[in-house]
Amino acid sequence: MDVRGYLAEEIALDHADGLLGRRDALRTLVLMGFSMGAASALLAACGGASSPPTAAPATPTPTPHGPGSVATPERITFPGTSVTLMGAWAKAARPRGAVLVVHENTGLSPFIASIVARLAADGFSALAPDLLSEEGGTASLGVPANATAALAKVPETRFVADMRSGIDELARREPGVKLAAIGFCFGGGQVWSLLAAGEPRLAAAVPFYGPCPASPDFSGSRQAAVLAIYAGLDTRVLATRDTCVSALTAAGNVHEVRVLPGVNHAFVNDTGPRYDATAAAQAYSATLDWLGRHA
């Protein structure tokens, strides 16, 4: 996956949809390494007004599903290939499996930590690695734009290595259970990249509206049952769906694709302006069912 290009398009489309002001969009793109001229041209190509962004409607945090109460995940460190990695960890009372949770383009956010907690309450121990650990961690970077810009400069090979270290840690903490990975937005794309890298330990994967890598080969991860979740209005990511589905079919992966109509990219994130409570609940229920059957 061309991480820098993908993240730049996200910034431009957020601006076009009125979710991000022109000044903030330009600042983020420049932090990512674009010249002011190139950044301005990208925003113009995607359309959008120069007015301030539309305020996001206030939305309550949904009540987590599951038999247990949801606690704040524990912040942990664990070994990586070159540095000590940070992450958010929550242990299920009676683990039915263990899940790697891969964050969005703003790093290890409160939303991702809430997913870790919800999964643990529903019987799946979960770990979300901070893929910006080498930069000092998401929290050290301040505003989300800095996290996005930092992610754009990281080579894909490091993301894969860090995710594999996260799987190592999951296996150490929950020996003997099946392992899975889920990811959102940028993180959904990283789950596809992990599968394309031939990770053999995953029994299941659920990428949420993640862009497909170019010409992926999933044969090294053919044991993973994949549930791919998309938003019906997310035409940019939906355009990559057939590439991944064809590769899953060629590799022989058990797989299913769900496209939720009438919602847009990041509809599961209850802290964002595109959140849709009904669709998010449907997608989360489908994820639990998939993990229950395959992980």
SULTA-V682960 format. One record per pair of residues at least 12 apart in sequence whose C-alpha atoms are under 6 Angstrom apart, sorted by the first residue. I is the first residue (numbers start at 0). J is the second residue. If there is no record, write none. Layout:
[[I J] [I J]]
//
This chain:
[[0 212] [2 151] [3 151] [11 42] [15 46] [15 47] [17 52] [17 53] [18 52] [18 53] [19 52] [20 51] [20 52] [21 49] [27 144] [30 148] [31 148] [55 272] [63 117] [65 120] [65 121] [67 120] [69 116] [69 120] [72 87] [72 88] [72 89] [72 116] [73 87] [73 88] [74 86] [74 87] [79 164] [84 132] [85 128] [85 129] [85 132] [86 127] [86 128] [86 129] [87 126] [87 127] [88 125] [88 126] [89 116] [89 119] [89 124] [89 125] [90 119] [90 124] [91 119] [91 122] [91 123] [91 124] [94 122] [94 123] [94 124] [95 122] [95 123] [96 123] [96 176] [96 177] [96 178] [96 294] [97 123] [97 124] [97 125] [97 178] [98 125] [98 178] [98 179] [98 180] [99 125] [99 126] [99 127] [99 180] [100 126] [100 127] [100 180] [100 181] [100 182] [101 127] [101 182] [101 186] [102 186] [103 183] [103 184] [103 185] [103 186] [104 147] [104 185] [105 143] [105 146] [105 147] [106 137] [106 146] [107 129] [107 137] [159 193] [177 294] [178 201] [178 202] [179 201] [179 202] [179 203] [179 204] [180 204] [181 204] [181 205] [181 206] [182 206] [182 207] [183 207] [184 208] [184 209] [187 206] [187 207] [187 209] [188 209] [188 210] [190 206] [194 217] [194 220] [195 215] [195 216] [195 217] [197 219] [197 220] [198 220] [199 220] [201 223] [202 223] [202 294] [203 223] [203 224] [203 225] [203 293] [203 294] [204 225] [205 225] [205 226] [205 227] [206 227] [207 228] [208 228] [208 229] [210 236] [211 239] [211 243] [217 250] [218 250] [221 250] [221 252] [224 252] [224 253] [224 254] [225 254] [226 254] [226 255] [226 256] [227 256] [228 257] [228 258] [229 258] [230 258] [230 259] [230 262] [230 263] [230 264] [231 258] [231 259] [231 260] [231 261] [231 262] [232 262] [232 263] [233 263] [233 264] [267 279]]
//
